[in-house]
């Protein structure tokens, strides 16, 4: 069975993870460089802004609650610009790296959960799901009960009619024609 909402969640999460990796690559490259071009800075700031917007939308779509594993906004807020990376201490860089990896692991965990849910849905029979849902509906239960009662009534009525016909046949006296 295909769940379009689940498929969309997986797609959005994968897209976000690609942006998250792009952010990390840009940041890591700037750590070892002394000169950053205005175009690189602009691209980085646009990526950072896009990450913030998409991440909030993703959190809402996935009903994610904030947790200690989720350090995405912490990383974004600590890396203000590519030019500012040079001013971050080694300890600060180490903390950003650690938080980025924790966030990336957290995102992969979410992706694994969603893909596991998708796999479980593949195993579900659409007919079985329909029957399960229908059996939980009180209106359908009443209709089924009425159908069962009428079925039993008609089965009993047919049986009585068959018994009466049999009894009628057995009670008829037949005269054999004479010689």
C-alpha positions in Angstrom: 0.0 0.0 0.0 1.3 3.5 -0.8 0.9 6.4 1.6 1.4 9.6 -0.3 1.8 11.6 2.8 4.6 9.3 4.0 6.3 9.4 0.6 6.2 13.2 0.8 7.7 13.2 4.3 10.6 10.9 3.1 11.2 13.1 0.1 11.3 16.3 2.1 13.6 14.8 4.7 16.0 13.6 2.0 16.0 17.0 0.4 16.7 18.6 3.7 19.5 16.2 4.4 21.1 17.2 1.1 21.0 20.8 2.1 22.4 19.9 5.6 25.3 18.2 3.9 25.8 21.2 1.5 25.9 23.5 4.6 28.5 21.3 6.2 30.6 21.1 3.1 30.6 24.9 2.7 31.4 25.4 6.4 34.2 22.8 6.4 35.8 24.3 3.3 35.8 27.8 4.9 37.6 26.5 8.0 40.7 25.8 6.0 40.5 28.9 3.7 41.4 32.5 4.6 39.6 34.2 1.7 35.9 33.9 1.0 34.3 35.4 -2.1 31.2 37.5 -1.8 29.4 34.9 -4.0 30.4 32.1 -1.7 29.2 34.1 1.3 25.9 34.9 -0.4 25.4 31.2 -1.4 26.1 30.2 2.2 23.7 32.7 3.7 21.0 31.7 1.3 21.6 28.0 2.1 21.5 28.7 5.8 18.3 30.7 5.5 16.7 27.9 3.4 17.8 25.3 5.9 16.1 27.3 8.7 12.9 27.6 6.8 12.8 24.0 5.5 13.8 22.6 8.9 10.9 24.3 10.7 8.5 23.1 8.0 9.9 19.6 8.2 9.6 19.6 12.0 5.9 20.6 11.6 5.2 18.0 9.0 6.9 15.2 10.9 5.5 16.4 14.2 9.0 16.4 15.6 9.5 17.6 19.1 12.7 19.2 20.2 15.2 16.8 21.8 18.7 16.9 23.0 19.8 15.1 19.8 18.4 17.8 17.6 21.2 20.5 17.4 20.3 21.8 13.9 19.3 25.3 15.0 22.3 25.4 17.4 24.7 24.8 14.5 23.0 27.3 12.2 23.0 30.0 14.9 26.7 29.5 15.7 27.9 29.8 12.1 26.9 33.3 11.3 28.8 33.6 8.1 31.7 31.9 6.3 34.0 34.8 7.0 33.1 34.5 10.7 34.3 30.9 10.8 37.9 32.1 11.1 37.1 33.8 14.4 35.6 30.6 16.0 38.0 28.8 18.4 39.1 25.2 17.9 36.9 24.2 20.8 34.0 26.0 19.1 34.7 24.3 15.7 34.8 21.0 17.5 31.4 21.7 19.2 29.9 22.7 15.8 31.2 19.5 14.2 29.9 17.4 17.0 26.5 19.0 17.0 26.3 18.8 13.2 27.1 15.0 13.3 24.5 14.5 16.1 21.9 16.3 14.0 22.8 14.3 11.0 22.5 11.1 12.9 19.2 12.2 14.3 17.9 13.0 10.8 19.1 9.5 9.6 17.3 7.9 12.5 14.1 9.7 11.4 14.6 8.7 7.8 15.1 5.1 9.0 11.8 5.2 11.0 9.9 6.6 8.0 11.3 4.1 5.6 10.5 1.3 8.1 6.9 2.6 8.3 6.9 2.6 4.5 8.1 -1.0 4.4 5.4 -2.0 6.9 2.7 -0.4 4.8 3.9 -2.3 1.7 3.1 -5.5 3.6 -0.5 -4.4 4.3 -3.2 -5.7 2.1 -5.5 -2.9 0.9 -8.5 -5.3 1.2 -7.5 -6.2 4.7 -7.1 -2.6 5.6 -10.5 -1.8 4.2 -12.1 -4.6 6.1 -10.4 -3.6 9.3 -11.5 0.1 8.9 -15.0 -0.9 7.9 -15.4 -3.2 10.9 -14.6 -0.3 13.2 -17.3 1.9 11.7 -20.5 1.6 13.9 -22.8 2.3 10.9 -21.3 -0.6 9.0 -21.5 -2.8 12.0 -25.3 -2.1 12.3 -25.8 -2.8 8.5 -23.8 -6.1 8.8 -25.9 -7.1 11.9 -29.1 -6.4 9.9 -27.8 -8.4 6.9 -26.9 -11.3 9.2 -30.4 -11.3 10.9 -32.1 -11.2 7.5 -29.9 -14.0 6.2 -30.7 -16.2 9.2 -34.4 -15.4 8.8 -34.4 -16.3 5.1 -32.4 -19.4 5.7 -34.8 -20.6 8.4 -37.8 -19.6 6.2 -36.4 -21.6 3.2 -35.7 -24.6 5.4 -39.3 -24.5 6.7 -40.7 -24.2 3.2 -38.6 -27.2 2.1 -39.8 -29.2 5.1 -43.4 -28.3 4.2 -43.0 -29.3 0.6 -41.4 -32.6 1.7 -44.2 -33.2 4.2 -46.8 -32.4 1.5 -45.3 -34.8 -1.0 -45.2 -37.5 1.7 -48.8 -36.9 2.7 -50.2 -37.2 -0.9 -51.9 -40.5 -1.6 -51.3 -41.6 -5.1 -53.6 -44.1 -6.8 -52.2 -46.5 -9.1 -54.2 -47.0 -12.4 -56.2 -50.2 -12.4 -55.8 -53.2 -14.8 
